[in-house]
Amino acid sequence: MKKYNINVFEEIQQSLNGLQGNIHILEATIPIEQQKAFFNYAEIVRSSRREGVVEEYIKILNSEAVPLENKRYAMVFLSISADIKAFRALEKYNQSPQKELSNWASLALLQARMILENELSDEEQIFVSTGLGGKGDRFRFFAFLKSKDLIPFSNYQRNLIEKEMDFSVHKHYGEMEKMEIKSNYFTLLLLSTFKVIRTTISSAVEECNKYGGFIDHDFVITNMEIFNEEDIQKELNKE
């Protein structure tokens, strides 16, 4: 699991601000390993691409009788073709992709869009990858927070957490996608920027703690993964 402190977040935001070009953020939540596999495969296809026409690979993409590996190749071929028909075919396929290929389809569509925009514009196209994706100009973050000394939250405290977290996220131009409050911890899934994500959460914690100091100041933020039960138990058992 990956954690960040405020200095790292600021450094990442400064790096993003320094990029000159059109930044693309993958909206889907796709493991980094799968993203790497896709773009490595795309390089192989690009360097040793077989002869073929776009229409042929669109037929392969839309056929139910074609093996998954053939469809993966078709998606990559279409994504690097710089052809508007290929882009529209990938766009349509993404509306109802096969479950096994949904992540591959999202990446293929993103790459097709970047390559087309590169053909139509002098501006450099930049892909920014994180494990949890994002939306528009904001990234998706997962946050884990626990109660002070693991004491169960009261109903009043639960209501206060919900109210203050929602308020802070909207105040800092974010979007709360999911909040789960358990007995002695809670998790957030939200859209924000590297510049304000830490402030967004810490300011809400400070506001809640004016009424009893019941939230631990040591919390976790990551843009790489959503914690599973094992991750949560590790955090709860830390001294």
MARPA-339060 format. One record per residue: residue in three letters; x, y, z of N, C-alpha, C, O in turn. Coordinates in steps of 0.02 Angstrom, whole numbers, padded with zeros to 5 digits, always signed. Layout:
N
ALAXYZXYZXYZXYZ;...
END
This chain:
239
MET+00042-00059+00000+00000+00000+00000+00044+00062+00000+00100+00060+00026;LYS+00020+00116-00029+00061+00176-00036+00030+00234+00001-00029+00247-00005;LYS+00072+00269+00041+00049+00327+00078+00089+00388+00056+00143+00381+00029;TYR+00060+00446+00067+00094+00508+00048+00091+00558+00105+00042+00561+00142;ASN+00143+00598+00111+00140+00654+00157+00128+00717+00116+00129+00716+00055;ILE+00118+00773+00150+00098+00834+00116+00151+00858+00068+00135+00887+00016;ASN+00215+00848+00084+00269+00871+00040+00268+00834-00026+00279+00864-00079;VAL+00255+00769-00024+00252+00729-00086+00195+00753-00130+00203+00761-00190;PHE+00136+00766-00100+00079+00789-00138+00095+00855-00173+00078+00865-00231;GLU+00127+00900-00136+00143+00965-00166+00193+00958-00223+00188+00993-00273;GLU+00242+00914-00215+00291+00903-00267+00259+00874-00330+00275+00894-00386;ILE+00212+00828-00321+00177+00799-00379+00136+00853-00414+00138+00857-00476;GLN+00100+00894-00376+00060+00947-00406+00104+00997-00444+00086+01019-00498;GLN+00162+01014-00416+00208+01060-00449+00233+01030-00515+00241+01065-00564;SER+00246+00965-00514+00268+00931-00575+00214+00934-00629+00228+00946-00687;LEU+00151+00922-00608+00096+00924-00655+00087+00995-00683+00074+01003-00743;ASN+00094+01045-00640+00086+01114-00662+00140+01132-00713+00129+01176-00755;GLY+00198+01099-00709+00252+01115-00754+00248+01081-00822+00286+01096-00868;LEU+00201+01034-00829+00193+00999-00893+00163+01045-00945+00113+01080-00932;GLN+00192+01045-01004+00167+01085-01059+00132+01040-01109+00164+01003-01147;GLY+00066+01042-01109+00029+00999-01156-00040+00984-01130-00061+01011-01078;ASN-00075+00942-01166-00143+00922-01149-00140+00860-01105-00120+00807-01129;ILE-00159+00866-01042-00153+00810-00995-00215+00766-00997-00271+00792-00992;HIS-00205+00701-01005-00260+00653-01005-00255+00611-00941-00203+00583-00926;ILE-00310+00608-00904-00313+00568-00843-00361+00510-00856-00419+00520-00874;LEU-00336+00449-00846-00378+00390-00854-00434+00391-00802-00420+00395-00742;GLU-00497+00388-00825-00553+00392-00778-00565+00326-00742-00586+00325-00684;ALA-00553+00270-00776-00567+00205-00746-00516+00187-00693-00458+00209-00695;THR-00538+00147-00645-00492+00121-00594-00462+00056-00619-00495+00004-00619;ILE-00399+00060-00641-00366+00002-00671-00298-00007-00637-00259+00041-00633;PRO-00283-00067-00612-00218-00079-00580-00160-00058-00624-00162-00068-00685;ILE-00108-00030-00594-00050-00007-00631-00019-00063-00673+00004-00051-00729;GLU-00019-00124-00646+00010-00180-00683-00025-00192-00749+00007-00205-00800;GLN-00092-00185-00749-00130-00194-00811-00116-00136-00860-00114-00147-00920;GLN-00108-00076-00833-00092-00019-00876-00025-00030-00910-00017-00017-00970;LYS+00024-00052-00871+00090-00065-00900+00087-00119-00953+00119-00113-01006;ALA+00049-00172-00940+00042-00227-00988+00013-00202-01053+00035-00222-01107;PHE-00038-00159-01048-00069-00133-01109-00020-00092-01151-00012-00104-01211;PHE+00014-00045-01119+00057+00000-01157+00121-00036-01182+00148-00018-01234;ASN+00144-00086-01145+00200-00127-01171+00178-00166-01232+00215-00171-01281;TYR+00117-00193-01229+00091-00231-01287+00080-00184-01346+00093-00202-01403;ALA+00057-00123-01332+00046-00074-01386+00112-00058-01421+00112-00048-01482;GLU+00166-00055-01384+00231-00042-01415+00252-00099-01460+00281-00088-01514;ILE+00238-00160-01439+00254-00219-01479+00214-00218-01544+00241-00230-01598;VAL+00150-00203-01539+00106-00199-01598+00130-00143-01645+00131-00151-01706;ARG+00147-00086-01616+00169-00029-01656+00233-00044-01694+00240-00023-01751;SER+00279-00081-01664+00343-00095-01696+00341-00153-01745+00384-00159-01789;SER+00291-00196-01738+00287-00254-01783+00216-00264-01808+00191-00320-01811;ARG+00184-00210-01826+00113-00212-01844+00104-00249-01910+00137-00235-01960;ARG+00057-00297-01909+00040-00334-01969-00002-00291-02015-00034-00242-01994;GLU-00002-00310-02079-00044-00274-02127-00117-00285-02110-00136-00339-02086;GLY-00157-00236-02124-00229-00243-02111-00262-00176-02118-00230-00124-02116;VAL-00327-00178-02125-00365-00116-02131-00410-00109-02070-00428-00158-02039;VAL-00426-00048-02055-00465-00033-01995-00530-00071-01994-00549-00098-01941;GLU-00565-00075-02050-00630-00108-02053-00625-00182-02031-00671-00208-01999;GLU-00571-00214-02049-00562-00285-02031-00558-00292-01954-00587-00338-01926;TYR-00522-00247-01923-00513-00253-01850-00575-00229-01812-00586-00249-01755;ILE-00614-00186-01843-00678-00167-01813-00725-00228-01811-00761-00239-01762;LYS-00724-00267-01865-00765-00328-01868-00742-00378-01813-00784-00408-01780;ILE-00677-00385-01805-00650-00429-01753-00673-00405-01684-00693-00445-01641;LEU-00669-00340-01674-00688-00311-01609-00761-00327-01592-00777-00341-01535;ASN-00804-00324-01642-00876-00332-01630-00901-00403-01637-00960-00417-01627;SER-00856-00449-01654-00877-00519-01662-00877-00555-01595-00831-00547-01555;GLU-00929-00594-01582-00933-00633-01520-00895-00699-01524-00882-00731-01473;ALA-00876-00719-01585-00845-00784-01595-00768-00781-01595-00735-00831-01606;VAL-00741-00722-01583-00668-00712-01587-00636-00722-01519-00662-00697-01469;PRO-00579-00758-01515-00544-00766-01451-00524-00699-01421-00514-00650-01456;LEU-00518-00697-01354-00503-00634-01319-00436-00605-01342-00431-00544-01349;GLU-00387-00647-01353-00321-00621-01373-00325-00585-01440-00291-00535-01451;ASN-00366-00611-01486-00375-00578-01551-00409-00510-01542-00392-00461-01577;LYS-00455-00506-01495-00489-00443-01482-00441-00393-01451-00443-00333-01466;ARG-00397-00417-01407-00348-00372-01377-00304-00341-01431-00289-00281-01431;TYR-00282-00383-01478-00240-00358-01532-00279-00307-01574-00253-00255-01592;ALA-00342-00323-01588-00384-00278-01628-00392-00210-01594-00387-00158-01626;MET-00402-00211-01529-00409-00148-01492-00347-00106-01497-00350-00046-01509;VAL-00290-00138-01488-00227-00101-01491-00215-00075-01561-00194-00018-01570;PHE-00227-00117-01612-00219-00096-01682-00262-00034-01695-00238+00015-01725;LEU-00324-00037-01674-00370+00020-01686-00348+00081-01646-00354+00138-01670;SER-00322+00071-01586-00303+00128-01544-00244+00167-01570-00237+00226-01554;ILE-00201+00135-01610-00142+00170-01636-00149+00187-01710-00101+00210-01741;SER-00209+00177-01738-00219+00188-01810-00228+00261-01829-00221+00279-01887;ALA-00244+00304-01780-00257+00375-01793-00314+00383-01843-00312+00426-01887;ASP-00364+00339-01837-00420+00339-01884-00484+00354-01844-00497+00323-01792;ILE-00525+00400-01868-00585+00420-01832-00636+00363-01829-00672+00357-01779;LYS-00638+00320-01880-00684+00262-01879-00663+00214-01824-00706+00184-01791;ALA-00598+00205-01816-00573+00161-01763-00590+00189-01695-00610+00152-01650;PHE-00583+00255-01687-00600+00287-01624-00674+00278-01607-00691+00262-01551;ARG-00717+00288-01656-00789+00281-01645-00807+00209-01628-00851+00197-01587;ALA-00773+00162-01659-00786+00091-01645-00766+00074-01573-00803+00039-01538;LEU-00709+00100-01550-00687+00088-01481-00733+00123-01432-00748+00097-01378;GLU-00756+00182-01451-00802+00220-01408-00867+00181-01399-00893+00177-01343;LYS-00893+00154-01453-00955+00115-01450-00945+00051-01410-00987+00032-01370;TYR-00888+00017-01421-00875-00045-01386-00871-00034-01310-00892-00076-01271;ASN-00844+00024-01290-00837+00039-01219-00904+00049-01184-00906+00048-01122;GLN-00957+00057-01221-01023+00064-01190-01047-00001-01159-01083+00000-01109;SER-01026-00058-01187-01045-00123-01159-00992-00175-01177-01005-00221-01217;PRO-00932-00168-01149-00877-00214-01165-00885-00281-01130-00921-00287-01081;GLN-00850-00332-01157-00847-00395-01121-00811-00382-01055-00764-00343-01052;LYS-00835-00416-01003-00808-00404-00936-00733-00413-00933-00697-00374-00902;GLU-00709-00466-00966-00637-00481-00964-00594-00429-01000-00534-00424-00989;LEU-00627-00389-01043-00590-00341-01084-00605-00268-01067-00584-00223-01102;SER-00643-00257-01013-00665-00189-00998-00607-00141-00985-00607-00085-01009;ASN-00557-00163-00947-00499-00121-00933-00459-00108-00996-00436-00052-01009;TRP-00450-00160-01034-00412-00154-01098-00448-00105-01144-00415-00065-01177;ALA-00514-00109-01146-00554-00065-01190-00547+00007-01168-00542+00052-01211;SER-00547+00020-01103-00540+00089-01078-00472+00118-01098-00468+00176-01118;LEU-00420+00078-01092-00353+00101-01109-00346+00112-01184-00314+00160-01207;ALA-00377+00068-01223-00374+00075-01296-00409+00140-01318-00384+00175-01362;LEU-00466+00154-01288-00502+00216-01306-00462+00277-01287-00460+00325-01326;LEU-00431+00277-01229-00391+00334-01208-00332+00344-01256-00318+00401-01276;GLN-00298+00290-01275-00242+00296-01320-00265+00321-01389-00231+00362-01419;ALA-00321+00296-01413-00348+00318-01477-00363+00393-01476-00349+00429-01524;ARG-00392+00417-01421-00408+00488-01415-00344+00530-01415-00341+00582-01447;MET-00293+00507-01378-00231+00545-01374-00197+00549-01442-00172+00602-01462;ILE-00196+00493-01478-00162+00492-01544-00200+00535-01594-00169+00570-01634;LEU-00266+00533-01593-00306+00575-01638-00295+00649-01623-00285+00689-01669;GLU-00296+00667-01559-00287+00737-01540-00216+00760-01558-00206+00818-01575;ASN-00169+00715-01554-00100+00732-01573-00095+00747-01648-00057+00790-01669;GLU-00135+00710-01687-00136+00721-01760-00168+00788-01777-00149+00821-01826;LEU-00217+00809-01737-00256+00869-01753-00229+00932-01719-00251+00987-01734;SER-00182+00923-01673-00158+00981-01634-00082+00979-01628-00051+00926-01631;ASP-00054+01039-01621+00019+01044-01610+00036+01032-01537+00095+01025-01520;GLU-00014+01030-01494-00003+01023-01423+00015+00951-01406-00015+00904-01431;GLU+00066+00943-01363+00086+00876-01342+00033+00844-01298+00002+00877-01256;GLN+00021+00778-01310-00028+00741-01271+00008+00703-01216+00054+00665-01229;ILE-00014+00713-01153+00020+00684-01095-00029+00640-01057-00083+00662-01038;PHE-00009+00578-01045-00050+00531-01007-00023+00527-00935+00035+00511-00925;VAL-00066+00541-00887-00048+00537-00816-00084+00476-00787-00146+00473-00787;SER-00046+00429-00762-00073+00365-00739-00072+00359-00663-00021+00373-00631;THR-00128+00338-00635-00131+00319-00564-00173+00256-00559-00211+00241-00605;GLY-00167+00221-00505-00205+00158-00498-00280+00168-00492-00318+00125-00512;LEU-00301+00226-00465-00372+00238-00454-00404+00284-00506-00464+00297-00503;GLY-00364+00308-00553-00393+00348-00607-00415+00417-00583-00389+00443-00534;GLY-00464+00446-00619-00487+00512-00603-00543+00534-00649-00574+00492-00683;LYS-00557+00598-00649-00610+00624-00692-00594+00697-00706-00581+00737-00660;GLY-00595+00715-00770-00579+00784-00789-00508+00801-00768-00461+00767-00789;ASP-00500+00853-00728-00433+00873-00705-00420+00852-00633-00373+00877-00601;ARG-00461+00806-00607-00453+00784-00538-00437+00710-00535-00458+00671-00578;PHE-00400+00691-00483-00380+00622-00473-00425+00590-00419-00454+00624-00378;ARG-00428+00524-00422-00467+00487-00372-00421+00465-00315-00367+00438-00328;PHE-00442+00477-00254-00403+00460-00195-00444+00416-00148-00506+00422-00144;PHE-00410+00372-00113-00440+00332-00060-00408+00355+00006-00347+00362+00010;ALA-00449+00366+00057-00423+00387+00122-00450+00341+00177-00508+00321+00176;PHE-00406+00326+00223-00424+00284+00281-00410+00323+00345-00355+00346+00356;LEU-00461+00329+00387-00454+00365+00450-00485+00322+00506-00534+00287+00495;LYS-00456+00326+00565-00481+00286+00620-00494+00329+00682-00471+00386+00686;SER-00531+00301+00728-00547+00338+00789-00487+00340+00836-00442+00299+00832;LYS-00488+00389+00880-00435+00395+00931-00439+00335+00978-00492+00321+01007;ASP-00384+00298+00985-00380+00239+01028-00430+00185+01008-00447+00142+01048;LEU-00453+00188+00946-00500+00138+00918-00566+00133+00957-00597+00080+00959;ILE-00585+00188+00988-00649+00190+01024-00705+00197+00973-00702+00240+00930;PRO-00757+00156+00978-00812+00160+00930-00843+00230+00927-00850+00264+00978;PHE-00862+00250+00866-00894+00315+00857-00965+00314+00885-01000+00263+00880;SER-00986+00369+00915-01056+00376+00935-01097+00397+00874-01069+00415+00823;ASN-01161+00395+00880-01204+00416+00824-01193+00490+00808-01192+00509+00749;TYR-01184+00530+00860-01170+00601+00849-01105+00610+00810-01102+00651+00764;GLN-01054+00573+00829-00989+00578+00795-00993+00555+00722-00962+00584+00678;ARG-01031+00503+00710-01040+00477+00642-01073+00530+00598-01053+00541+00541;ASN-01125+00562+00625-01159+00615+00588-01113+00674+00575-01116+00705+00522;LEU-01072+00690+00625-01025+00746+00618-00973+00731+00565-00956+00775+00524;ILE-00946+00670+00565-00898+00650+00513-00927+00658+00444-00896+00688+00399;GLU-00987+00633+00435-01019+00637+00369-01030+00709+00347-01016+00727+00290;LYS-01053+00750+00393-01066+00820+00377-01002+00858+00361-00999+00893+00310;GLU-00951+00852+00403-00890+00891+00395-00848+00868+00335-00818+00909+00300;MET-00846+00803+00324-00809+00778+00266-00841+00800+00201-00806+00822+00155;ASP-00906+00795+00196-00941+00818+00136-00930+00892+00124-00916+00914+00068;PHE-00935+00931+00178-00926+01003+00173-00856+01021+00149-00848+01063+00104;SER-00806+00989+00178-00737+01006+00160-00720+00986+00088-00686+01023+00053;VAL-00745+00928+00067-00732+00906-00001-00762+00955-00052-00728+00974-00100;HIS-00823+00977-00041-00854+01025-00087-00822+01094-00082-00816+01129-00132;LYS-00801+01113-00022-00768+01177-00013-00704+01181-00054-00686+01234-00080;HIS-00669+01125-00059-00606+01123-00095-00615+01096-00167-00569+01069-00196;TYR-00676+01105-00193-00691+01089-00263-00678+01016-00281-00657+01000-00337;GLY-00692+00973-00232-00686+00901-00244-00755+00870-00254-00805+00904-00259;GLU-00755+00805-00257-00818+00768-00264-00813+00703-00223-00769+00662-00234;MET-00859+00695-00177-00860+00635-00136-00897+00580-00175-00956+00588-00193;GLU-00863+00525-00188-00894+00470-00224-00922+00417-00177-00973+00386-00191;LYS-00888+00407-00121-00911+00356-00074-00881+00369-00005-00823+00386+00002;MET-00923+00362+00047-00900+00367+00116-00930+00309+00155-00990+00298+00154;GLU-00887+00272+00190-00910+00217+00231-00885+00227+00302-00825+00231+00314;ILE-00931+00231+00350-00913+00240+00420-00928+00176+00458-00985+00155+00463;LYS-00876+00145+00483-00882+00083+00521-00879+00098+00596-00883+00156+00617;SER-00871+00045+00636-00872+00053+00709-00819+00102+00734-00834+00148+00772;ASN-00756+00092+00712-00702+00135+00738-00655+00160+00682-00598+00179+00696;TYR-00679+00159+00622-00640+00188+00566-00689+00207+00510-00746+00187+00510;PHE-00664+00247+00464-00704+00263+00405-00659+00273+00345-00600+00288+00352;THR-00688+00263+00286-00650+00269+00224-00685+00317+00177-00746+00325+00179;LEU-00646+00348+00134-00672+00396+00085-00645+00378+00016-00587+00357+00009;LEU-00686+00387-00034-00665+00383-00104-00688+00448-00135-00748+00461-00141;LEU-00640+00489-00156-00658+00556-00179-00614+00579-00236-00559+00553-00248;LEU-00639+00629-00272-00601+00661-00325-00574+00727-00299-00610+00767-00270;SER-00509+00738-00311-00478+00799-00287-00413+00810-00327-00401+00776-00377;THR-00373+00857-00305-00308+00869-00337-00253+00856-00285-00266+00857-00225;PHE-00193+00845-00310-00136+00835-00264-00124+00897-00221-00098+00892-00166;LYS-00142+00955-00248-00129+01018-00212-00171+01024-00149-00146+01050-00099;VAL-00233+00999-00150-00278+01013-00093-00303+00950-00057-00338+00957-00007;ILE-00285+00891-00079-00313+00830-00049-00297+00825+00025-00341+00808+00065;ARG-00236+00839+00044-00217+00834+00114-00255+00886+00156-00281+00869+00210;THR-00259+00947+00132-00295+01000+00167-00369+00984+00172-00400+00997+00224;THR-00396+00956+00119-00467+00939+00119-00485+00894+00177-00535+00905+00212;ILE-00444+00843+00188-00459+00794+00241-00439+00820+00310-00476+00814+00358;SER-00379+00849+00314-00355+00871+00380-00398+00926+00410-00408+00929+00470;SER-00424+00971+00367-00467+01025+00394-00532+00997+00421-00558+01023+00471;ALA-00559+00945+00389-00620+00913+00414-00606+00877+00480-00648+00877+00525;VAL-00548+00845+00484-00529+00810+00546-00523+00861+00603-00548+00848+00658;GLU-00491+00917+00590-00484+00968+00641-00551+00994+00665-00562+01005+00725;GLU-00597+01003+00619-00663+01029+00636-00701+00978+00679-00732+00996+00729;CYS-00698+00914+00660-00730+00862+00700-00700+00857+00770-00736+00849+00819;ASN-00634+00864+00773-00599+00855+00837-00609+00913+00886-00588+00909+00943;LYS-00641+00966+00863-00660+01020+00909-00713+00995+00958-00725+01026+01010;TYR-00745+00940+00940-00800+00913+00981-00781+00846+01013-00819+00798+01012;GLY-00721+00845+01041-00701+00786+01079-00638+00752+01059-00617+00703+01091;GLY-00605+00775+01005-00541+00745+00985-00546+00670+00973-00504+00632+00998;PHE-00596+00648+00936-00610+00576+00929-00582+00544+00866-00588+00483+00857;ILE-00551+00583+00821-00520+00555+00761-00445+00558+00767-00417+00611+00784;ASP-00411+00503+00753-00338+00500+00755-00310+00546+00700-00334+00545+00643;HIS-00258+00584+00717-00228+00630+00668-00185+00593+00616-00167+00622+00565;ASP-00169+00531+00629-00128+00491+00583-00175+00454+00535-00206+00405+00554;PHE-00179+00478+00473-00223+00445+00425-00185+00431+00360-00129+00456+00350;VAL-00216+00392+00316-00183+00368+00255-00220+00394+00194-00282+00392+00191;ILE-00183+00419+00145-00211+00439+00080-00171+00403+00026-00109+00402+00029;THR-00205+00375-00022-00171+00343-00078-00210+00354-00142-00272+00360-00141;ASN-00176+00356-00198-00209+00360-00263-00193+00297-00304-00199+00297-00365;MET-00171+00244-00270-00150+00183-00304-00198+00125-00295-00204+00082-00339;GLU-00234+00123-00238-00276+00064-00225-00329+00080-00172-00323+00128-00134;ILE-00381+00038-00172-00431+00040-00120-00414-00016-00071-00403-00073-00091;PHE-00411+00000-00008-00391-00049+00042-00440-00108+00044-00501-00099+00040;ASN-00412-00168+00050-00453-00227+00063-00455-00238+00139-00426-00200+00177;GLU-00488-00291+00160-00496-00304+00231-00429-00315+00266-00419-00294+00323;GLU-00383-00347+00232-00316-00360+00261-00279-00294+00272-00248-00284+00324;ASP-00283-00248+00223-00250-00183+00231-00279-00145+00290-00243-00115+00329;ILE-00345-00147+00296-00379-00111+00350-00358-00138+00418-00345-00100+00465;GLN-00356-00205+00424-00338-00235+00488-00265-00217+00506-00250-00206+00565;LYS-00221-00213+00457-00152-00193+00471-00149-00122+00499-00112-00109+00546;GLU-00189-00078+00470-00190-00008+00495-00219-00004+00565-00194+00033+00607;LEU-00272-00043+00578-00304-00042+00643-00258-00071+00698-00262-00051+00756;ASN-00215-00117+00679-00172-00150+00728-00105-00115+00738-00065-00136+00780;LYS-00094-00061+00701-00031-00023+00710-00033+00013+00777-00085+00040+00798;GLU+00024+00014+00810+00028+00049+00875+00046+00123+00864+00052+00160+00913;
END
